[in-house]
Amino acid sequence: MKAVVLHSGGLDSTLCLLMAKETGRDVVSLGIDYGQRHRIELEYALSQCHRYGIERRVLRVEWDKPVRDIPTGRSLDEIRLGVSPAFLPARNAVFLTLACAEATGVGAEEVWIGVNAIDFSGYPDCLPEFIDSFRTMINAAVPCGPQVVAPLIEMSKPTIAAEARRLGLAPGDTWSCYQPRFTNQGISPCGQCDACILHDHAWQEADRKKT
């Protein structure tokens, strides 16, 4: 069976990629270049594909995205409240539609996506009801087309980190930061945006439970 995996280079999508590969599927990593400010994620994704011997494809798309102020220094309790200011409306709907179109073109039976919303549901297009609604829509748009698989949807962030470690990933192997720092020493995560805070929380909790 062939699977197209939406793969940004972050923790969730990279785990999703490796889970699909672990099942023995013929896996294709699909990135979306949509003019994101944290484009370094595309480089991480490519590096991961080279490491694991996975085919990499990138689609390029542009639309007039709303300007967003990326919050920094928020506590986990604050991040849990309401829709994230970093939420980009319709992004996952666009990404999944493109992935299903690509899957149809390359003869893939499945599209995998690493959404999850157990701990932090600030992204409406990561919720189970969105995935269920999208499946209904795409089945009408592409009769007998690819099935959408969301294996992380009921996993907590620490569980995701623990599974990532089991499959050979370390904290620095993926990229989550929304606003990277560029210095003479290179590029590093800011450590203050919501994505960085959740990434650190996931690994720290996974380490704590391991001990």
N, C-alpha and C positions, 0 to 999 in steps of 0.2 A: 504494500500500500504506500502511496506517495502522499506527503503532507507538506503544505506550505505553512511556515511558521512566521508570524509577524515578530520581528526580532530587532529591537532597538539597540541592544548592547547593555541594557540595564539588568538588574538582578532578576526581576520577574520573567522578562521575555527570554533571557538566556537560560534560566532553569526550564522554561517551557520548551525551548529548543532541544536541550539535552534530554528531557523526558521523552520527547518524540523520537529522538535518535535511539534512546535506550530500548524502546519497544521494537526496534528493528525496522521502522519505517524508512523509506527513501525520503530524506528530509531536504527541503529547500528553505534557506533563510531569506526572508523578504524584508528589506528595509524601505522606509519611506523618507525621502529627502523632501521636506516641506518648508525649508527655509528656517528651521529651528535654530535658536541662538546657541544651543548646546550641541553643535554639530560633531563635537568630539565623540559623541555616542556612536556615530556611524563608523568611526575608526576602530572603536572597541569591538563593535559587532563584526567587522571584517577580520580583525585579529582573532577573535574567537572562532570564526569559521575556518580560518587557516589552521588553528590549533587542533580542531576536531575533524577536519577534512569534510566540511559541509559546503555545498554549493551556496553562493551568495548572489542575490539579485537586489537591485535598488530601483525603485520607481520614483520619479520626480514629479511633484505636483505643487502648485502654488494657489493660494487664495488669500483674500484680504482678512487676515486674522486680527482680532481685537487686541489692542495694547493691554498688557497685563503687568501689574506690579507684583513681582515675586516676593512673597513674605519671607522674612528671615527671623530667626531667634524664637520661633514659636514653640511652646511646650507641646507634648504629646496630647494633652487634654484639649488644647486650643486647636490642634490639627484635626482632632476628631469632630469638631463642631462645624456643621454646615458644609456647603459646597466650597471646595478649595479655590482661593483666588487664582491659582495657577491652572484651573480647569480651562481647557480649550474647547469651546462648544463644537460638537459634531466630529471631533477628531477620530474617535474610534469607529464611528459610523462610516467615515470616509475611508479609513484604513482597512476595515473589514470588507467593504465593498470592493476596493482595489484588490485585496488579497483573494477574494472569491473570483474576481475576473481573471487574475493571474493564474490561479489554480486551474480554472477551466482551460486556459490556454496551454498550460504545461501538463495537463492530464492528471492533476492531483485530486484525490478523493476527499481530502480534508484540509481545513484551514484551522491552525491552532493559534490561540491568543492567550497571553499570560495575565489576564485581568483578575483582580481579587478585591474583595471589599469586606472581609470579616472584621478586621481591626479598624480600618480607616476608610469610610465610605464617602469621601469628599469628591469623588469623581462619578457623576451619574452614569457615565457610559462604561463603568466597570461593574455595575450592579447586575445581579442575575436577571432582573426583569428586562434590562436592556438586551442582554444576550438572547433571552428567550424571544423577545420581540424581533430582534434582527434575524434570528433563525426563521421565523415565520415569513418575514419579508423576503429574505434571499431565496427561500424555497419557491416563492411565487415568481421572483425575478429570474431565477436560474433553475428551472425544473430539472430534477435529477442531478443537481449540481453538487458542489462540495459541502460536506457537513462541517459545521463550526464546533470546534472542541476547545473548552476552557478548563483545563485540568487544575488550575490553581484557585478557582473561584471560591472554594470553601477552605482555603489554607490561610492560617495566620502568617504574619510577617516572619516571626521567628521560625515557624515550620518551614517556610520557603527558604530561609537561610540555611537551616539544617539540611534540607534536601539538596540545596546547592552544594554544600560541603560534601555530602555523600557522593555527589557526581563529579567532585574534583575541583570545585570553584572555591576561591578565597575572596575575602572582602574587596581586595584591590583589582580583581579580575573583571569587574563590571563597572559601568558608569551610570550614575543616577543624578548627579548634580545639575540643577537648572541654570546656574550662573558660574561657570568655571573661572578660576583665577589664572591669569597669564602672567608669569614672571620670567626672569632670566633663567631660572632653574627648570622652567617648563610649565606644564598645565597641571593644576591640582583642584580638587573639589573645594567649594567655599566652606563647607562644614556647617552652614547656618540656614540654608533653605530647607523647606519641608522634606524634599527628596533626600537630602543628606541626613537629616535627623531621623527619618524613617529607616534609611539604610543602616545607620549606626545602631538604632534600636533593634532591628532585626538580628543583626550579627551578635550584639551584646547579649540579647536574651537567649539566642541559640547557644552561645557559649556558656551562659549561666546554667541552662538546663542540662547541658552536656556534663557539667561538673557536679 
